[in-house]
């Protein structure tokens, strides 16, 4: 629930963060919150957006902790909510024929339509475009994770992830000016799945060689197999003790 209110202890557990570090961030205005009766209160939706913005700077141990914290908060098994099963049978485009940011987004949504996953194509495209205008989802050299800013339960039939690899680099808005070739369109029907998938993918693709490996895939089937191996490795990754986000 994006409007859910959380206290300090809940957010610390949610983010797998030491409570003292969370209070430092809150007191410095570095995480969205407000003070009520001497204690900090947080809107879960704002915390989720804050984590999303920080994700490209987090280490694998912290990302592993967040996936567990999000799952525990929502009462789901983080080992059962997997990314790979969310990729539909025709959900991998190798190559994805696109040369601009707009054609990438249109192309990814067309991929999802092959499996009848999209009810309202214009609205979904508009919401994904709005998210890119707010801040590019190009998180690392070569990789972008486009998605709507909020889940759109009535525009899609079920949560899904579709993947595209372009033949050449696309100027997708990466902070360092690098070009992007690997794209994951993430469309979820609820907030809990959305953040979990984002964190899991960030963990799976944390190492630059993982991105290069996926880009080099010669077919959709090879790409699917490589993703499965990366997710298996992510599930084996142990989280660090609660600490700062850095």
C-alpha positions in Angstrom: 0.0 0.0 0.0 1.7 3.2 -1.2 -0.1 5.3 1.5 0.9 3.0 4.4 2.5 4.8 7.3 5.6 3.3 8.9 7.5 4.0 12.1 11.2 4.0 12.6 11.5 0.4 13.5 9.4 -0.8 10.6 11.5 1.2 8.1 14.8 0.1 9.6 13.7 -3.5 9.2 12.2 -2.8 5.7 15.5 -1.4 4.5 17.7 -3.8 6.5 19.3 -0.7 8.1 20.6 0.0 11.6 18.0 2.1 13.4 20.7 4.7 14.4 21.7 5.2 10.8 18.1 5.6 9.7 17.6 8.3 12.4 20.7 10.1 11.2 19.3 10.2 7.6 15.9 11.4 8.9 17.3 14.1 11.1 19.4 15.4 8.2 16.5 15.4 5.8 18.1 12.8 3.6 15.1 10.4 3.6 11.5 11.5 3.2 9.8 11.6 6.6 8.1 13.9 9.1 8.3 14.1 12.9 5.3 13.3 15.0 5.5 13.5 18.8 9.2 13.4 18.8 9.5 10.3 16.5 10.0 10.1 12.7 7.1 8.7 10.6 7.4 7.6 7.0 5.1 7.1 4.1 5.9 3.8 2.5 5.4 5.0 -1.0 7.9 7.8 -0.5 10.4 5.3 1.1 10.0 3.0 -1.9 10.8 5.9 -4.4 13.8 6.9 -2.2 15.2 3.4 -2.3 14.7 3.3 -6.1 16.7 6.4 -6.5 19.5 5.0 -4.3 19.6 1.5 -5.8 22.4 2.1 -8.3 24.7 3.1 -5.4 24.0 0.1 -3.2 26.3 -2.9 -2.7 25.1 -6.5 -3.2 24.8 -7.2 0.5 22.5 -4.2 1.0 20.5 -5.1 -2.0 20.1 -8.7 -0.7 19.0 -7.3 2.6 16.4 -5.0 1.0 14.9 -7.9 -1.0 14.5 -9.8 2.3 13.2 -6.8 4.2 10.6 -6.0 1.5 9.5 -9.7 1.4 9.3 -10.0 5.2 7.3 -6.8 5.5 4.7 -8.1 3.1 4.7 -11.6 4.4 6.0 -13.3 1.2 8.9 -15.7 0.7 11.6 -13.9 -1.2 12.8 -17.2 -2.7 9.4 -17.8 -4.2 8.8 -14.4 -5.7 11.3 -14.8 -8.6 12.0 -12.5 -11.5 12.6 -15.1 -14.2 9.0 -16.6 -14.1 7.7 -13.0 -14.7 9.3 -13.0 -18.1 6.6 -14.3 -20.5 7.2 -16.9 -23.2 7.7 -14.2 -25.9 9.1 -11.7 -23.5 12.7 -11.4 -24.7 13.6 -9.4 -27.8 17.1 -10.2 -29.1 17.6 -7.9 -30.9 15.1 -5.2 -29.9 14.8 -3.0 -33.0 15.0 0.5 -31.6 17.3 3.5 -32.1 15.8 6.1 -29.7 14.5 6.2 -26.1 10.9 6.5 -27.4 11.2 3.6 -29.8 12.7 1.5 -27.0 9.7 2.0 -24.7 7.3 1.4 -27.6 9.1 -1.7 -28.6 9.2 -3.2 -25.1 5.5 -2.7 -24.7 4.9 -4.3 -28.0 6.9 -7.3 -26.8 4.5 -7.5 -23.8 1.5 -7.4 -26.1 2.7 -10.6 -27.8 1.6 -12.4 -24.7 -1.6 -10.4 -24.2 -0.3 -8.8 -21.0 -1.3 -5.2 -21.8 -4.9 -3.9 -21.6 -4.3 -0.2 -22.2 -1.2 0.4 -24.3 -1.5 4.2 -24.7 -1.8 4.8 -20.9 1.0 2.3 -20.0 3.3 4.0 -22.5 2.4 7.4 -21.2 3.1 6.4 -17.6 6.5 4.8 -18.5 7.4 7.9 -20.4 6.5 10.1 -17.4 8.8 8.1 -15.2 11.6 8.6 -17.6 11.0 12.4 -17.7 11.1 12.5 -14.0 14.5 10.7 -13.9 16.1 8.3 -16.3 16.0 4.6 -15.3 19.5 4.1 -16.8 21.2 2.8 -13.6 24.5 1.6 -14.9 26.6 1.6 -18.1 24.6 -0.4 -20.6 21.5 -1.1 -18.4 18.1 0.5 -17.9 15.1 -0.6 -15.9 12.1 1.4 -17.3 8.8 1.1 -15.4 5.8 3.2 -14.5 6.1 5.4 -11.4 3.2 3.6 -9.8 1.7 0.1 -10.4 -1.1 0.2 -13.0 -3.2 -2.8 -12.0 -6.0 -2.0 -14.6 -3.6 -1.6 -17.6 -1.9 -5.0 -17.4 -3.3 -8.5 -17.0 -0.6 -9.6 -14.6 2.9 -8.5 -13.3 5.6 -9.0 -15.9 9.1 -8.2 -17.0 10.1 -8.0 -20.6 13.7 -7.8 -21.8 15.2 -6.2 -24.9 18.8 -6.0 -26.2 19.4 -3.4 -28.9 22.0 -3.9 -31.6 23.7 -0.6 -30.8 23.8 1.8 -27.8 20.9 4.1 -27.1 21.2 7.5 -25.4 18.8 6.8 -22.6 19.8 9.4 -20.1 22.5 7.8 -18.0 24.2 10.2 -15.6 27.7 9.5 -17.0 26.5 9.9 -20.6 27.1 6.2 -21.4 24.9 4.4 -24.0 22.4 1.7 -23.0 21.7 -1.6 -24.8 20.0 -3.9 -22.1 16.5 -2.9 -21.1 14.1 -4.5 -18.6 10.5 -3.2 -18.7 9.1 -3.8 -15.2 5.3 -3.6 -14.9 3.7 -4.8 -11.6 0.2 -4.9 -10.3 1.2 -4.0 -6.8 3.9 -2.0 -4.9 5.4 -5.0 -3.0 6.2 -6.9 -6.2 7.5 -3.7 -7.9 10.2 -2.9 -5.3 11.1 -6.5 -4.8 11.7 -7.0 -8.5 13.7 -3.8 -8.8 16.0 -4.8 -5.9 16.4 -8.4 -7.2 17.3 -7.2 -10.7 19.8 -4.7 -9.3 21.4 -7.5 -7.3 21.5 -9.9 -10.3 23.1 -7.2 -12.5 25.3 -5.5 -9.9 28.5 -6.7 -11.6 29.4 -5.0 -15.0 30.4 -8.4 -16.4 26.8 -9.6 -15.8 25.4 -6.8 -18.0 28.0 -7.5 -20.7 27.2 -11.3 -20.6 23.5 -10.6 -21.1 24.1 -8.2 -23.9 26.3 -10.8 -25.7 23.5 -13.4 -25.6 22.8 -14.7 -29.2 19.2 -15.5 -28.7 16.2 -15.0 -26.4 16.6 -18.6 -25.1 20.2 -18.0 -24.2 19.3 -14.7 -22.5 16.6 -16.5 -20.5 19.1 -19.2 -19.4 21.7 -16.6 -18.4 19.1 -14.7 -16.4 18.1 -17.8 -14.5 21.7 -18.5 -13.6 22.1 -14.9 -12.3 19.0 -15.2 -10.2 20.2 -18.4 -8.7 23.4 -16.7 -7.7 21.5 -13.7 -6.3 19.5 -16.1 -4.1 22.7 -17.5 -2.7 24.1 -14.1 -1.9 24.2 -13.5 1.9 23.0 -10.2 3.3 25.3 -8.2 5.5 24.4 -7.2 9.1 22.1 -4.1 9.2 24.1 -1.0 8.6 24.1 2.2 6.6 22.8 2.4 3.0 26.2 3.1 1.6 
